[in-house]
Amino acid sequence: MAIAIAVPLKISAACITALEPGLLLLPKVKHGVLGDVKIGLLVLKAGIEGSIAAAKINLSLIKDDTLVKGFQVRVAALHVKFDMLKTSLR
């Protein structure tokens, strides 16, 4: 069951890793591709939100409290990092 949380967390981490340089590019891209970059960033945002939600839902299925606490720490850390980046998407 731990894989049902580990995989969404890896997806979240990968999307956050891709989101960071994308946000840095946003003010530098030509106007003609600005829409494409914004769409890509929104897709990453949806991937992060969806995978974090999946991880949280699957946490309720794990009975090992130590494992749950470890995953909760990872979820919280990803959420904090995402929240910091998310303000740049507005």
N, C-alpha and C positions, 0 to 999 in steps of 0.2 A: 504493500500500500504506500510505502514511502516514495516510490517512484511516481505516484500520482501527484505528489507535491514537488518532488525534485525536478521533474521535467518542466512544469509551469514556471518554477523559479529560475531555471536556466533560460527559458524563453524571455522572462521579464528582464533578466540581467543582460541578455544579448540585445534586446530592444533598447534598453537604457544606454548601452554602449554605443549603439548606432544613433540614438537620438542626440547625444552630446555633440558630435561633430556636425550633425545636420543643423542644429541650432546655431552653431558658429558660422555655418555657411549662409544661413538665411539672409543676413544683411549684405552679403557680398555677391549674391547671384544676380544674373541679368534678369530684368523684368520679365522677359519671355519665358523663363523657366521657374519663376517664383511660385506660380501655382502648382507646378509639379513637385517642387520641394516641399511646399506646405502640405500637399496631399500625402506625400511620403511620411512626413512627420506625424500627421494625424493617424496614419495606418500604424505607425510605431506606438503611438499613444494608446490606440485601441488594443494592440497586442499586449502592452504592459497591463492595462486595466483588466483585460480578459484573463490573462494568465495569473495575475495576483488574485483575482476573484476565484479562479479555479483552485488555486492553492489553498485559499482560506476555506472554501467549501470542503475540500478533501481533508483538511485538518481534523474535521469533526469525526472522521472515520477511523482515526488512529487512536488506539487505546494506550499506547506507551507515552506516559506524561513527559518523560525526558526527551523523547523524540519530538513530541509536539512543541515543547518549549524551545528546542533548538530551531525548528522550522519557523516558529512565531518570531524569533529574533531575526531570522533571515528575511521573512516577509516584511517586518517592520523596517529593516534597514533599506530594502528596496523601495518601500513606500516613501520613506523620507527622501531618498535620492530623487525619486520620480517627482515628488511634490516640489522640490527645489527647481527641477528642470521644467516642470509643467507651467510655471508662471511665465516662462519665455515663449510659450506657445500661443499666448493670448494676443 
